[in-house]
Amino acid sequence: MIRSATALRNDYDGMVKLSMEKQEPIYLTRNGDGEMVFLPIELWEKRQAELELFAEMLRREQSRMAGAKTYTAEEMRSDAEAMLRES
């Protein structure tokens, strides 16, 4: 959704309601140019968590590509079982 920054100033409660109902960001413009994004905090937190997950996945893939040791699911299961037996 795209709305003017004036709409936010004139009808903040309506913009909050619209954004919460649609669960999507509202792109705010000033003089026809994009200026900022207005979105529910829960949606922002979800997107932040997704970005952090993608960054971690990228870091791990880069580490793997650089030669870091990797393990199969069976190796991980076997190691976990051995550690549990030792406890």
C-alpha positions in Angstrom: 0.0 0.0 0.0 1.2 3.5 -0.7 -0.1 6.5 1.1 1.1 10.1 1.6 2.8 11.2 4.7 0.0 13.7 5.1 -2.5 10.8 5.4 -0.4 9.5 8.4 -0.5 12.9 10.0 -4.2 13.4 9.4 -5.4 9.9 10.2 -2.8 8.1 12.4 -5.4 5.8 14.0 -6.9 4.8 10.6 -3.4 4.0 9.2 -2.6 1.9 12.3 -5.9 0.0 11.8 -5.3 -0.5 8.1 -1.8 -1.7 8.6 -2.8 -4.1 11.4 -5.8 -5.5 9.4 -3.7 -6.0 6.2 -0.6 -7.2 8.1 1.6 -5.4 5.5 3.7 -2.3 5.4 2.4 1.0 4.2 4.9 3.0 2.1 4.7 6.7 2.9 5.5 9.3 0.3 6.2 13.0 0.5 5.7 15.0 -2.7 5.4 11.8 -4.6 8.7 10.3 -3.5 9.1 7.4 -1.1 10.1 8.5 2.4 9.5 5.8 4.9 7.6 2.6 5.7 4.9 2.2 8.4 4.2 -1.3 9.7 3.0 -3.2 12.8 5.8 -3.9 15.3 5.0 -7.7 15.1 5.6 -7.7 11.4 8.8 -5.7 11.8 10.1 -8.2 14.4 9.2 -11.1 12.2 11.1 -9.6 9.3 14.1 -8.9 11.5 14.1 -12.5 12.7 14.0 -13.7 9.1 16.9 -11.4 8.2 18.9 -12.7 11.1 18.2 -16.3 10.1 19.2 -15.6 6.5 22.4 -13.9 7.7 23.2 -16.9 9.9 22.5 -19.3 7.0 24.8 -17.3 4.7 27.6 -17.2 7.4 27.4 -21.0 7.7 27.4 -21.6 4.0 30.4 -19.4 3.6 32.1 -21.3 6.4 31.3 -24.6 4.7 32.6 -23.3 1.4 35.8 -22.2 3.1 36.4 -25.8 4.2 34.8 -26.1 7.6 34.0 -29.6 8.7 30.4 -30.6 8.2 28.5 -33.5 9.7 25.7 -35.8 8.4 22.5 -36.1 10.3 23.6 -39.7 11.3 27.0 -38.4 12.6 25.2 -35.8 14.7 22.7 -38.4 16.1 25.5 -40.8 16.9 27.6 -38.0 18.7 24.5 -36.9 20.6 23.7 -40.4 21.7 27.4 -40.9 22.8 27.3 -37.7 24.8 24.0 -38.7 26.5 25.5 -42.1 27.4 28.5 -40.4 29.0 26.3 -38.2 31.2 
